[in-house]
Amino acid sequence: MKPESKLILFCIICFGAFLRLYHLDFQCLWAEELYTQAMVQLSVVDIIIKSITSDFTPPLYYLAAHFLAPRVVSVICGVLTIMVMYFVGAGYKDDITGLYCAGATAFLFPLVYYSQFGRSYSMSILFFAITLLFYNKEKLGYPFVIFASLTIWTHLFNVIPIAFMLIYSEHTNKKLMLGIPILTFPLIIPLYNAVVNRTSAIANFGMTLSEILYITPIELFGSLYVPATIIILYSCLNKIYTQLVLVAISTISIGVLSSFYIPFFPRYFIVVDMMSILIIGSVLSDFTRKQYRGLQYLIVIFILILVASFQNQDFVVHYFTQRYSCNSEISLL
């Protein structure tokens, strides 16, 4: 790792940590977070029993939040994901790709938001990023099996992208991959409950298909959904990074189709952001490497500053909305 990369990565991690810690305590607790608070106050045994028998979220996040505050767990996972994504990009392609992946992870508003949210999404993203790190190796080994299983243990819907990763992989050891269903076997009960109970509820909480299609890219990329979508479409048209694109698109497609039958939010597949970021980072790396060698790191810094600045409006609106909501709730008490 070059000294320039170390310095840029250090700055990215520091700024990403600042965004996740900024005003962490002023936001009101959402309904889901209140449920988390109730869960983590139970004993360890009760947390495991209740989450496996009656909840749709496996116990891994609740157990971590039992010993730490839920939002603290989310922040720690969010900051660690920045560093992991550098190694994902660097291992997949090169050093420049790693910096783009780390920078996009640090600044992308949805990822910052869920790093301040007291639910399992941030931990789910971290484990999926580590899974992606081992997915890009020449052979899928035990580390992939372990972290893929941990990813599912943080959110049941993660079984979908993991399944597609195995389907599209050219290096799948079928006997070894049996370890994933073995390690996640206890989750059959909550998965069954999720399918039965949620299919009996109002499909997608009343949202229409057009609303789902509109909100999905915004949920994944915030205000950067237009350039992000263009870059991914460019990758599709040029038939590059095809395997990653197939997994991402297949996962989102299953989510959209399932919205006809169960309440579904795009954030359930927020882990797809990690693959999308790797695709975008790789495309930007191709562009950057075509420039003069001495300007590569300056181009990386310039593009990451643009990414951060374009997210500014997302953060301003979010903090204003949160402050207004909190003040409104306080005035009603």
Backbone as numpy.savetxt, mean C-alpha at the origin, in Angstrom:
# Nx Ny Nz CAx CAy CAz Cx Cy Cz
26.14 1.06 -3.02 25.30 2.25 -3.02 26.18 3.49 -3.02
25.99 4.36 -3.99 26.84 5.54 -4.14 26.54 6.58 -3.06
27.55 7.42 -2.73 27.34 8.46 -1.71 26.17 9.39 -2.05
26.02 9.72 -3.34 24.91 10.60 -3.74 23.56 9.95 -3.42
23.48 8.65 -3.69 22.24 7.92 -3.42 21.94 7.88 -1.93
22.98 7.65 -1.12 22.79 7.60 0.33 22.24 8.92 0.85
22.81 10.02 0.37 22.38 11.34 0.82 20.93 11.62 0.40
20.61 11.33 -0.86 19.25 11.58 -1.35 18.26 10.69 -0.62
18.60 9.42 -0.43 17.70 8.49 0.27 17.48 8.94 1.71
18.54 9.40 2.37 18.42 9.88 3.74 17.45 11.06 3.82
17.58 11.99 2.88 16.68 13.15 2.84 15.24 12.73 2.58
15.07 11.76 1.68 13.73 11.26 1.35 13.08 10.64 2.59
13.83 9.79 3.30 13.30 9.13 4.49 12.94 10.15 5.57
13.80 11.14 5.77 13.54 12.18 6.78 12.28 12.96 6.45
12.13 13.35 5.17 10.97 14.14 4.78 9.71 13.28 4.83
9.83 12.02 4.43 8.69 11.11 4.50 8.24 10.88 5.93
9.21 10.77 6.86 8.88 10.61 8.28 8.19 11.86 8.81
8.67 13.03 8.39 8.05 14.29 8.82 6.59 14.36 8.38
6.32 14.01 7.12 4.94 14.05 6.62 4.03 13.12 7.42
4.56 11.98 7.84 3.75 11.01 8.56 3.55 11.37 10.04
4.48 12.12 10.58 4.37 12.52 11.98 3.66 13.86 12.16
3.60 14.65 11.09 3.01 15.99 11.17 1.53 15.91 11.51
1.16 16.56 12.61 -0.23 16.60 13.06 -0.84 15.21 13.23
-0.04 14.27 13.66 -0.53 12.89 13.81 -1.65 12.80 14.84
-1.58 13.64 15.86 -2.52 13.52 16.97 -3.73 14.44 16.87
-3.76 15.34 15.88 -4.87 16.27 15.85 -6.09 15.74 15.09
-5.88 14.70 14.30 -6.99 14.17 13.52 -7.97 13.42 14.40
-9.26 13.61 14.15 -10.29 12.86 14.87 -10.21 11.38 14.47
-10.61 10.53 15.40 -10.65 9.10 15.10 -11.87 8.79 14.24
-11.64 8.10 13.11 -12.75 7.67 12.28 -13.40 6.44 12.91
-14.56 6.06 12.36 -15.32 4.93 12.91 -14.47 3.65 12.92
-13.72 3.42 11.85 -12.87 2.23 11.78 -11.80 2.26 12.85
-11.25 3.45 13.11 -10.21 3.58 14.12 -10.78 3.37 15.52
-12.01 3.80 15.73 -12.65 3.55 17.02 -12.83 2.05 17.25
-13.13 1.32 16.18 -13.23 -0.13 16.28 -11.87 -0.73 16.64
-10.81 -0.20 16.01 -9.45 -0.66 16.33 -9.13 -0.41 17.79
-9.48 0.76 18.29 -9.23 1.10 19.69 -9.92 0.11 20.62
-11.14 -0.27 20.27 -11.87 -1.23 21.09 -11.20 -2.61 21.04
-10.72 -2.99 19.86 -10.08 -4.30 19.69 -8.78 -4.40 20.48
-7.95 -3.37 20.41 -6.62 -3.45 21.02 -6.68 -3.39 22.54
-7.81 -3.03 23.11 -7.94 -3.02 24.56 -8.27 -4.39 25.13
-8.56 -5.34 24.23 -8.82 -6.72 24.67 -7.50 -7.42 25.00
-7.58 -8.56 25.60 -6.37 -9.35 25.84 -5.87 -9.95 24.53
-4.63 -10.39 24.53 -4.04 -10.96 23.31 -4.86 -12.14 22.81
-5.27 -13.02 23.72 -6.06 -14.20 23.33 -7.40 -13.77 22.74
-8.06 -12.81 23.38 -9.37 -12.34 22.89 -9.25 -11.66 21.53
-8.16 -10.92 21.34 -7.93 -10.28 20.04 -7.86 -11.33 18.94
-7.09 -12.38 19.18 -6.92 -13.44 18.17 -8.24 -14.13 17.90
-8.94 -14.49 18.95 -10.21 -15.22 18.79 -11.24 -14.36 18.06
-11.41 -13.11 18.49 -12.44 -12.26 17.90 -12.12 -11.93 16.45
-10.85 -11.64 16.15 -10.50 -11.24 14.78 -10.62 -12.40 13.81
-10.36 -13.61 14.29 -10.44 -14.78 13.40 -11.87 -15.27 13.23
-12.71 -15.07 14.24 -14.07 -15.62 14.19 -15.13 -14.62 13.74
-14.90 -13.33 13.97 -15.98 -12.38 13.68 -15.54 -11.12 12.95
-14.24 -10.95 12.71 -13.76 -9.73 12.07 -13.27 -10.05 10.67
-13.17 -9.02 9.82 -12.69 -9.20 8.46 -11.20 -8.87 8.34
-10.62 -8.32 9.41 -9.20 -7.99 9.41 -8.48 -8.97 10.33
-7.49 -9.69 9.84 -6.75 -10.64 10.68 -6.08 -9.94 11.87
-5.61 -10.72 12.85 -5.17 -10.13 14.12 -3.79 -9.48 14.14
-3.00 -9.60 13.07 -1.60 -9.18 13.14 -1.46 -7.71 13.52
-2.24 -6.85 12.87 -2.15 -5.41 13.17 -2.68 -5.11 14.57
-3.78 -5.76 14.95 -4.34 -5.54 16.28 -3.34 -5.91 17.37
-2.59 -7.00 17.14 -1.62 -7.44 18.14 -0.49 -6.42 18.29
-0.03 -5.88 17.16 1.02 -4.86 17.23 0.49 -3.59 17.91
-0.74 -3.20 17.57 -1.35 -1.99 18.15 -1.74 -2.20 19.61
-1.80 -3.45 20.06 -2.11 -3.74 21.46 -0.98 -3.25 22.36
0.25 -3.28 21.85 1.41 -2.87 22.64 1.86 -1.44 22.32
1.44 -0.93 21.17 1.71 0.45 20.78 0.40 1.11 20.36
0.39 2.42 20.29 -0.80 3.12 19.78 -1.00 2.76 18.32
-2.26 2.55 17.87 -2.49 2.13 16.47 -1.82 3.03 15.44
-1.94 4.34 15.60 -1.34 5.23 14.61 0.18 5.20 14.65
0.75 4.90 15.82 2.21 4.78 15.92 2.69 3.59 15.10
1.96 2.48 15.19 2.29 1.29 14.38 2.23 1.64 12.90
1.20 2.39 12.50 1.04 2.76 11.10 2.19 3.65 10.63
2.60 4.60 11.46 3.70 5.49 11.10 5.00 4.71 10.94
5.29 3.83 11.89 6.52 3.03 11.81 6.54 2.21 10.52
5.44 1.56 10.21 5.36 0.76 8.98 5.51 1.65 7.75
4.89 2.85 7.78 4.98 3.75 6.64 6.39 4.21 6.37
7.15 4.54 7.43 8.53 5.00 7.25 9.41 3.85 6.77
9.23 2.67 7.34 10.03 1.51 6.91 9.78 1.16 5.45
8.55 1.38 4.98 8.21 1.07 3.59 9.03 1.92 2.62
9.33 3.15 2.99 10.13 4.02 2.12 11.49 3.38 1.85
12.14 2.91 2.92 13.45 2.29 2.78 13.36 0.98 1.99
12.33 0.18 2.29 12.16 -1.09 1.58 11.98 -0.86 0.09
11.20 0.16 -0.27 10.94 0.41 -1.69 12.18 0.87 -2.44
13.13 1.48 -1.73 14.40 1.78 -2.40 15.05 0.48 -2.85
15.11 -0.50 -1.96 15.76 -1.77 -2.29 14.94 -2.56 -3.32
13.62 -2.39 -3.31 12.79 -3.02 -4.34 13.17 -2.49 -5.72
13.24 -1.16 -5.85 13.58 -0.55 -7.13 15.01 -0.83 -7.55
15.95 -0.73 -6.58 17.36 -0.97 -6.89 17.59 -2.42 -7.29
16.92 -3.35 -6.61 17.08 -4.76 -6.93 16.43 -5.14 -8.25
15.31 -4.48 -8.55 14.59 -4.79 -9.79 15.32 -4.23 -11.01
15.91 -3.02 -10.85 16.50 -2.39 -12.02 17.84 -1.74 -11.71
17.82 -0.61 -11.00 19.06 0.10 -10.70 18.86 1.09 -9.57
19.94 1.78 -9.24 19.96 2.72 -8.14 18.97 3.87 -8.34
18.88 4.37 -9.56 17.98 5.49 -9.87 16.53 5.07 -9.66
16.20 3.87 -10.09 14.85 3.35 -9.89 14.52 3.27 -8.40
15.51 2.84 -7.61 15.31 2.76 -6.17 14.98 4.11 -5.56
15.67 5.15 -6.00 15.41 6.50 -5.47 14.02 6.99 -5.88
13.64 6.71 -7.11 12.29 7.11 -7.54 11.22 6.36 -6.72
11.44 5.08 -6.49 10.46 4.30 -5.72 10.37 4.80 -4.28
11.51 5.08 -3.67 11.52 5.59 -2.30 10.85 6.96 -2.23
11.16 7.83 -3.21 10.60 9.17 -3.22 9.09 9.16 -3.42
8.61 8.36 -4.36 7.17 8.28 -4.61 6.44 7.72 -3.38
7.05 6.74 -2.73 6.46 6.17 -1.52 6.41 7.19 -0.39
7.45 8.01 -0.28 7.52 9.00 0.79 6.50 10.12 0.61
6.28 10.55 -0.65 5.49 11.75 -0.90 4.05 11.50 -1.34
3.76 10.31 -1.85 2.43 10.05 -2.40 1.38 10.19 -1.29
0.41 11.04 -1.50 -0.55 11.38 -0.44 -1.30 10.18 0.13
-1.86 9.27 -0.69 -2.59 8.14 -0.10 -1.72 7.31 0.85
-0.43 7.15 0.52 0.45 6.36 1.38 0.75 7.10 2.68
0.87 8.42 2.61 1.05 9.22 3.83 -0.21 9.15 4.69
-1.35 9.26 4.03 -2.63 9.24 4.75 -2.80 7.94 5.53
-2.56 6.81 4.88 -2.77 5.54 5.56 -1.66 5.22 6.55
-0.55 5.97 6.50 0.48 5.86 7.53 0.08 6.62 8.79
-0.99 7.40 8.72 -1.52 8.12 9.87 -2.89 7.58 10.29
-3.26 6.45 9.73 -4.60 5.90 9.92 -4.51 4.64 10.77
-5.33 4.56 11.82 -5.25 3.45 12.75 -5.92 2.18 12.28
-5.54 1.73 11.10 -6.00 0.45 10.57 -4.80 -0.28 9.97
-5.04 -1.45 9.40 -3.93 -2.32 9.02 -3.30 -1.99 7.67
-3.78 -0.96 6.99 -3.33 -0.70 5.62 -1.83 -0.44 5.53
-1.28 0.35 6.44 0.15 0.68 6.37 1.01 -0.56 6.60
0.63 -1.40 7.55 1.36 -2.64 7.77 1.22 -3.57 6.56
0.04 -3.60 5.99 -0.21 -4.40 4.80 0.70 -3.97 3.66
0.84 -2.66 3.48 1.70 -2.11 2.43 3.16 -2.48 2.67
3.61 -2.40 3.92 5.00 -2.75 4.25 5.30 -4.20 3.92
4.45 -5.11 4.38 4.69 -6.53 4.12 4.60 -6.85 2.63
3.71 -6.16 1.92 3.61 -6.41 0.49 4.86 -5.90 -0.23
5.40 -4.77 0.22 6.63 -4.24 -0.38 7.79 -5.22 -0.19
7.88 -5.82 1.00 8.92 -6.83 1.25 8.67 -8.06 0.39
7.41 -8.45 0.26 7.06 -9.57 -0.61 7.48 -9.28 -2.04
7.25 -8.07 -2.49 7.63 -7.66 -3.85 9.15 -7.70 -4.03
9.88 -7.37 -2.96 11.34 -7.43 -3.01 11.81 -8.84 -3.33
11.21 -9.83 -2.69 11.61 -11.22 -2.92 10.94 -11.80 -4.17
9.85 -11.20 -4.61 9.18 -11.65 -5.83 10.05 -11.39 -7.06
10.86 -10.36 -7.00 11.70 -9.99 -8.14 13.01 -10.75 -8.21
13.22 -11.70 -7.31 14.40 -12.55 -7.36 14.24 -13.59 -8.48
15.34 -14.24 -8.83 15.30 -15.22 -9.91 14.40 -16.41 -9.54
14.39 -16.76 -8.28 13.54 -17.87 -7.83 12.76 -17.42 -6.60
11.51 -17.86 -6.53 10.69 -17.56 -5.37 11.02 -18.56 -4.27
11.56 -18.05 -3.15 11.98 -18.93 -2.07 11.16 -18.76 -0.81
11.71 -19.25 0.30 11.01 -19.18 1.58 10.70 -17.75 2.03
11.60 -16.77 1.83 11.25 -15.40 2.24 9.98 -14.89 1.57
9.80 -15.23 0.28 8.58 -14.82 -0.41 7.36 -15.46 0.24
7.45 -16.73 0.53 6.32 -17.46 1.15 5.96 -16.83 2.49
6.97 -16.54 3.30 6.74 -16.00 4.65 6.08 -14.63 4.59
6.63 -13.72 3.76 6.10 -12.36 3.74 4.78 -12.27 2.95
4.60 -13.15 1.98 3.30 -13.20 1.31 2.23 -13.62 2.30
2.55 -14.57 3.17 1.61 -15.01 4.19 1.33 -13.90 5.20
2.39 -13.18 5.61 2.21 -12.06 6.54 1.35 -10.96 5.93
1.50 -10.77 4.61 0.68 -9.79 3.92 -0.80 -10.14 4.01
-1.11 -11.42 3.82 -2.50 -11.87 3.91 -2.99 -11.78 5.36
-2.10 -12.00 6.31 -2.47 -11.93 7.71 -2.74 -10.49 8.17
-2.44 -9.51 7.33 -2.77 -8.13 7.67 -4.05 -7.66 7.00
-4.40 -8.27 5.86 -5.65 -7.90 5.19 -6.06 -9.05 4.26
-7.30 -9.51 4.42 -7.76 -10.68 3.68 -7.74 -10.47 2.17
-8.02 -9.24 1.70 -8.08 -8.99 0.28 -6.71 -9.16 -0.40
-5.65 -9.18 0.38 -4.32 -9.33 -0.20 -4.10 -10.71 -0.81
-5.00 -11.64 -0.54 -4.88 -12.95 -1.17 -5.01 -12.82 -2.69
-5.73 -11.78 -3.16 -5.92 -11.60 -4.61 -4.62 -11.22 -5.31
-3.92 -10.14 -4.93 -2.66 -9.83 -5.63 -1.60 -10.91 -5.45
-1.56 -11.56 -4.27 -0.59 -12.65 -4.07 -0.87 -13.79 -5.04
-2.15 -14.12 -5.22 -2.52 -15.19 -6.15 -2.09 -14.85 -7.57
-2.33 -13.62 -8.00 -1.93 -13.22 -9.35 -0.41 -13.18 -9.50
0.31 -12.83 -8.45 1.77 -12.86 -8.52 2.26 -14.27 -8.81
1.62 -15.26 -8.20 2.00 -16.66 -8.43 1.58 -17.11 -9.83
0.42 -16.67 -10.28 -0.09 -17.07 -11.60 0.84 -16.57 -12.71
1.29 -15.34 -12.59 2.10 -14.73 -13.66 3.60 -14.95 -13.50
4.01 -15.54 -12.39 5.44 -15.78 -12.18 5.95 -16.92 -13.05
7.16 -16.75 -13.54 7.79 -17.79 -14.36 8.68 -18.69 -13.52
8.78 -18.40 -12.23 9.71 -19.14 -11.36 9.00 -19.72 -10.15
7.78 -20.18 -10.35 6.99 -20.67 -9.22 7.31 -22.14 -8.93
7.73 -22.38 -7.71 7.91 -23.74 -7.21 6.61 -24.14 -6.52
5.78 -24.94 -7.20 4.44 -25.24 -6.71 4.46 -25.88 -5.33
5.40 -26.78 -5.08 5.47 -27.43 -3.77 5.80 -26.42 -2.68
6.74 -25.53 -2.97 7.13 -24.52 -1.99 6.00 -23.53 -1.74
5.28 -23.19 -2.82 4.20 -22.21 -2.68 3.01 -22.74 -1.88
2.96 -24.05 -1.67 1.91 -24.61 -0.81 2.04 -24.10 0.62
3.22 -23.56 0.93 3.43 -23.00 2.26 2.51 -21.83 2.55
2.10 -21.09 1.52 1.24 -19.92 1.72 -0.14 -20.34 2.22
-0.85 -21.27 1.53 -2.14 -21.70 2.10 -2.02 -22.39 3.44
-0.89 -23.07 3.68 -0.70 -23.73 4.98 -0.57 -22.69 6.09
0.23 -21.65 5.84 0.46 -20.62 6.86 -0.76 -19.72 7.07
-1.62 -19.64 6.06 -2.81 -18.78 6.18 -4.10 -19.57 6.37
-3.97 -20.86 6.62 -5.14 -21.72 6.78 -6.12 -21.24 7.84
-5.66 -20.72 9.01 -6.62 -20.25 10.03 -7.51 -19.11 9.54
-7.14 -18.46 8.44 -7.92 -17.32 7.95 -9.10 -17.74 7.09
-9.30 -19.04 6.92 -10.45 -19.51 6.13 -11.76 -19.07 6.79
-11.81 -19.11 8.11 -13.05 -18.74 8.83 -13.40 -17.26 8.60
-12.47 -16.32 8.87 -12.83 -14.92 8.61 -13.07 -14.63 7.13
-12.38 -15.35 6.24 -12.62 -15.16 4.82 -14.03 -15.61 4.46
-14.45 -16.73 5.03 -15.82 -17.22 4.80 -16.84 -16.22 5.34
-16.57 -15.70 6.54 -17.47 -14.70 7.13 -17.55 -13.45 6.27
-16.40 -13.05 5.74 -16.36 -11.85 4.90 -17.22 -12.04 3.66
-17.10 -13.20 3.03 -17.86 -13.46 1.80 -19.35 -13.55 2.10
-19.71 -14.31 3.13 -21.13 -14.51 3.45 -21.78 -13.22 3.94
-21.16 -12.58 4.92 -21.76 -11.39 5.53 -21.76 -10.20 4.58
-20.69 -10.05 3.84 -20.60 -8.87 2.98 -21.45 -9.01 1.72
-21.62 -10.21 1.22 -22.49 -10.37 0.06 -23.95 -10.14 0.42
-24.27 -10.25 1.69 -25.64 -9.98 2.12 -25.87 -8.51 2.40
-24.80 -7.71 2.37 -24.91 -6.27 2.60 -25.14 -5.55 1.28
-25.34 -4.23 1.38 -25.54 -3.42 0.18 -24.25 -3.39 -0.63
-24.31 -3.78 -1.89 -23.11 -3.83 -2.72 -22.43 -2.47 -2.76
-21.18 -2.46 -2.32 -20.32 -1.28 -2.39 -20.90 -0.05 -1.70
-21.70 -0.27 -0.66 -22.27 0.83 0.12 -23.05 1.81 -0.77
-23.64 1.28 -1.83 -24.48 2.11 -2.69 -23.76 2.85 -3.78
-22.45 2.72 -3.90 -21.70 3.42 -4.94 -21.94 2.74 -6.29
-22.03 3.54 -7.34 -22.23 3.00 -8.68 -20.90 2.58 -9.29
-20.97 1.83 -10.39 -19.76 1.40 -11.08 -18.96 2.60 -11.57
-19.64 3.60 -12.12 -18.93 4.79 -12.61 -18.21 5.51 -11.48
-18.83 5.54 -10.30 -18.17 6.17 -9.14 -16.94 5.37 -8.72
-17.05 4.05 -8.77 -15.91 3.20 -8.42 -14.75 3.43 -9.39
-15.07 3.45 -10.70 -14.04 3.65 -11.72 -13.39 5.02 -11.58
-14.17 6.00 -11.16 -13.63 7.36 -11.00 -12.76 7.49 -9.76
-13.20 6.87 -8.66 -12.51 7.07 -7.39 -11.27 6.20 -7.24
-11.20 5.07 -7.96 -10.08 4.14 -7.78 -8.73 4.78 -8.05
-8.48 5.40 -9.22 -7.17 6.02 -9.43 -6.86 7.14 -8.44
-7.89 7.88 -8.00 -7.68 8.94 -7.02 -7.30 8.34 -5.68
-7.96 7.25 -5.31 -7.65 6.57 -4.06 -6.22 6.04 -4.05
-5.73 5.62 -5.20 -4.40 5.04 -5.30 -3.30 6.10 -5.45
-3.59 7.17 -6.19 -2.53 8.12 -6.53 -2.81 9.57 -6.12
-3.94 9.84 -5.50 -4.25 11.22 -5.12 -4.35 12.11 -6.35
-3.88 13.34 -6.25 -3.97 14.29 -7.36 -3.02 13.95 -8.50
-2.14 12.97 -8.29 -1.20 12.55 -9.34 -1.76 11.41 -10.18
-3.06 11.17 -10.10 -3.61 10.00 -10.80 -3.50 10.13 -12.32
-3.53 11.36 -12.86 -3.43 11.53 -14.31 -2.03 11.16 -14.82
-0.94 11.79 -14.31 0.39 11.40 -14.80 0.73 9.94 -14.47
0.28 9.44 -13.32 0.55 8.05 -12.96 -0.12 7.10 -13.95
-1.37 7.39 -14.29 -2.10 6.55 -15.25 -1.45 6.60 -16.63
-1.00 7.78 -17.04 -0.36 7.93 -18.36 0.92 7.10 -18.43
1.72 7.14 -17.36 2.99 6.39 -17.36 2.72 4.88 -17.40
1.71 4.43 -16.64 1.39 3.00 -16.65 0.85 2.58 -18.01
0.02 3.42 -18.64 -0.46 3.12 -19.99 0.69 3.09 -20.99
1.66 3.98 -20.82 2.86 3.98 -21.66 3.59 2.64 -21.53
3.69 2.15 -20.29 4.33 0.86 -20.06 3.57 -0.26 -20.77
2.23 -0.19 -20.72 1.41 -1.20 -21.40 1.61 -1.18 -22.91
1.56 0.01 -23.50 1.67 0.16 -24.95 3.04 -0.28 -25.46
4.06 -0.07 -24.65 5.42 -0.43 -25.07 5.82 -1.82 -24.59
4.87 -2.50 -23.95 5.07 -3.88 -23.50 6.32 -4.05 -22.66
6.49 -3.12 -21.70 7.60 -3.22 -20.75 7.04 -3.39 -19.35
7.77 -4.14 -18.52 7.35 -4.42 -17.16 5.97 -5.08 -17.15
5.76 -5.95 -18.15 4.44 -6.54 -18.39 3.92 -7.34 -17.20
4.80 -8.10 -16.56 4.36 -8.96 -15.46 3.78 -8.13 -14.32
4.45 -7.03 -13.98 3.96 -6.16 -12.91 2.63 -5.53 -13.29
2.54 -5.09 -14.54 1.31 -4.46 -15.03 0.15 -5.44 -14.96
0.38 -6.67 -15.37 -0.68 -7.68 -15.37 -1.20 -7.94 -13.96
-0.29 -8.06 -12.99 -0.72 -8.30 -11.61 -1.53 -7.12 -11.09
-1.06 -5.90 -11.34 -1.74 -4.70 -10.85 -3.13 -4.56 -11.47
-3.22 -4.68 -12.80 -4.49 -4.51 -13.49 -5.46 -5.64 -13.13
-4.97 -6.86 -13.04 -5.83 -8.00 -12.68 -6.42 -7.82 -11.29
-5.58 -7.35 -10.35 -6.04 -7.15 -8.98 -7.13 -6.09 -8.91
-6.90 -4.97 -9.58 -7.88 -3.88 -9.58 -9.17 -4.34 -10.27
-9.04 -5.11 -11.35 -10.22 -5.59 -12.08 -11.09 -6.48 -11.19
-10.45 -7.37 -10.42 -11.19 -8.22 -9.50 -11.91 -7.37 -8.46
-11.25 -6.33 -7.98 -11.86 -5.43 -7.01 -13.09 -4.75 -7.57
-12.97 -4.24 -8.79 -14.10 -3.55 -9.42 -15.25 -4.52 -9.66
-14.95 -5.71 -10.15 -16.00 -6.70 -10.40 -16.67 -7.15 -9.10
-15.87 -7.29 -8.04 -16.45 -7.73 -6.77 -17.35 -6.68 -6.15
-17.20 -5.42 -6.61 -18.04 -4.35 -6.07 -19.51 -4.54 -6.45
-19.78 -5.41 -7.42 -21.17 -5.71 -7.77 -21.84 -6.58 -6.72
-21.03 -7.25 -5.89 -21.57 -8.23 -4.97 -21.31 -7.91 -3.49
-20.23 -7.19 -3.21 -19.89 -6.91 -1.81 -19.52 -5.44 -1.65
-19.65 -4.91 -0.43 -19.16 -3.55 -0.18 -17.65 -3.51 -0.40
-17.22 -2.66 -1.26 -15.80 -2.63 -1.64 -15.30 -1.20 -1.74
-14.12 -0.97 -1.22 -13.45 0.32 -1.37 -12.12 0.08 -2.05
-11.68 0.97 -2.94 -10.38 0.79 -3.61 -9.21 0.66 -2.65
-9.33 1.23 -1.45 -8.21 1.16 -0.50 -7.93 -0.26 -0.04
-8.90 -1.18 -0.27 -8.64 -2.57 0.10 -7.48 -3.15 -0.71
-7.23 -2.57 -1.88 -6.12 -3.02 -2.72 -5.04 -1.95 -2.83
-4.86 -1.18 -1.75 -3.87 -0.11 -1.76 -2.45 -0.65 -1.99
-2.25 -1.95 -1.72 -0.92 -2.53 -1.93 -0.52 -2.50 -3.40
-1.50 -2.37 -4.30 -1.19 -2.28 -5.73 -0.33 -1.06 -6.01
-0.40 -0.05 -5.14 0.45 1.13 -5.28 1.92 0.76 -5.36
2.32 -0.28 -4.64 3.74 -0.65 -4.61 4.20 -1.12 -5.99
3.37 -1.90 -6.66 3.72 -2.34 -8.01 3.65 -1.18 -8.99
2.65 -0.33 -8.82 2.52 0.83 -9.70 3.72 1.76 -9.55
4.16 1.96 -8.32 5.33 2.81 -8.06 6.58 2.20 -8.69
6.71 0.88 -8.63 7.87 0.22 -9.25 7.84 0.39 -10.76
6.66 0.29 -11.37 6.53 0.51 -12.81 6.90 1.95 -13.16
6.32 2.90 -12.42 6.57 4.32 -12.69 8.04 4.66 -12.46
8.62 4.14 -11.37 10.03 4.38 -11.09 10.94 3.84 -12.18
10.59 2.68 -12.73 11.38 2.07 -13.80 11.31 2.90 -15.08
10.10 3.40 -15.41 9.94 4.23 -16.61 10.72 5.53 -16.45
10.61 6.16 -15.29 11.36 7.40 -15.04 12.85 7.16 -15.05
13.27 6.00 -14.58 14.70 5.65 -14.61 15.20 5.52 -16.04
14.38 4.91 -16.91 14.76 4.82 -18.33 14.97 6.21 -18.91
14.08 7.13 -18.58 14.20 8.51 -19.07 15.45 9.18 -18.50
15.68 9.01 -17.22 16.80 9.68 -16.55 18.14 9.18 -17.06
18.25 7.87 -17.29 19.53 7.31 -17.73 19.91 7.73 -19.14
18.95 8.26 -19.89 19.25 8.75 -21.23 19.93 10.12 -21.21
19.88 10.78 -20.05 20.47 12.10 -19.92 21.97 11.97 -19.64
22.62 13.11 -19.60 24.05 13.10 -19.28 24.27 12.50 -17.90
25.30 11.69 -17.79 25.54 10.92 -16.57 25.65 11.82 -15.33
26.31 12.95 -15.47 26.49 13.84 -14.33 25.22 14.52 -13.86
24.17 14.48 -14.71 22.93 15.16 -14.37 21.87 14.21 -13.81
22.16 12.93 -13.75 21.14 11.96 -13.36 20.55 12.24 -11.99
21.39 12.49 -11.01 20.88 12.70 -9.66 20.17 14.04 -9.54
20.60 15.03 -10.31 19.90 16.32 -10.31 18.50 16.16 -10.91
18.38 15.34 -11.95 17.07 15.07 -12.56 16.17 14.35 -11.57
16.72 13.37 -10.84 15.95 12.65 -9.82 15.42 13.63 -8.78
16.29 14.50 -8.28 15.88 15.48 -7.26 14.79 16.40 -7.80
14.98 16.87 -9.04 14.01 17.78 -9.65 12.64 17.12 -9.79
12.59 15.87 -10.27 11.32 15.17 -10.47 10.65 14.88 -9.13
11.44 14.50 -8.12 10.86 14.22 -6.81 10.31 15.49 -6.15
10.96 16.62 -6.39 10.44 17.90 -5.88 9.10 18.22 -6.56
9.00 17.93 -7.87 7.73 18.13 -8.57 6.64 17.24 -7.99
6.99 15.98 -7.74 6.02 15.04 -7.16 5.52 15.55 -5.82
6.45 16.01 -4.98 6.07 16.51 -3.65 5.22 17.77 -3.76
5.60 18.68 -4.65 4.87 19.95 -4.77 3.46 19.75 -5.32
3.31 18.80 -6.26 1.98 18.53 -6.82 1.04 17.90 -5.79
1.63 17.31 -4.73 0.81 16.72 -3.68 0.36 17.75 -2.64
0.90 18.95 -2.72 0.64 19.96 -1.70 -0.85 20.20 -1.48
-1.60 20.32 -2.57 -3.03 20.59 -2.45 -3.76 19.47 -1.73
-3.35 18.23 -1.96 -3.95 17.10 -1.27 -3.80 17.25 0.24
-2.59 17.60 0.67 -2.33 17.73 2.11 -3.09 18.91 2.71
-3.13 20.02 1.99 -3.82 21.21 2.49 -5.31 20.92 2.70
-5.93 20.33 1.69 -7.36 20.00 1.78 -7.61 19.00 2.90
-6.74 18.00 3.01 -6.90 16.97 4.03 -6.85 17.57 5.43
-5.83 18.36 5.72 -5.68 18.92 7.06 -6.78 19.92 7.39
-7.22 20.68 6.38 -8.32 21.63 6.61 -9.61 20.87 6.93
-9.88 19.81 6.15 -11.08 19.01 6.36 -11.07 18.36 7.74
-9.91 17.81 8.11 -9.79 17.16 9.41 -10.02 18.14 10.55
-9.41 19.32 10.43 -9.55 20.31 11.49 -11.00 20.77 11.61
-11.65 20.96 10.46 -13.06 21.38 10.46 -13.94 20.30 11.08
-13.69 19.04 10.71 -14.48 17.92 11.23 -14.32 17.79 12.73
-13.07 17.91 13.20 -12.80 17.79 14.63 -13.49 18.91 15.41
-13.38 20.14 14.89 -14.02 21.27 15.56 -15.54 21.13 15.59
-16.09 20.58 14.49 -17.54 20.39 14.42 -18.00 19.37 15.46
-17.23 18.28 15.59 -17.58 17.24 16.54 -17.49 17.77 17.97
-16.44 18.56 18.23 -16.26 19.10 19.57 -17.41 20.04 19.93
-17.86 20.86 18.95 -18.93 21.81 19.19 -20.26 21.13 19.46
-20.39 19.87 18.95 -21.64 19.15 19.15 -21.72 18.45 20.50
-20.55 18.30 21.15 -20.51 17.62 22.43 -21.01 18.50 23.57
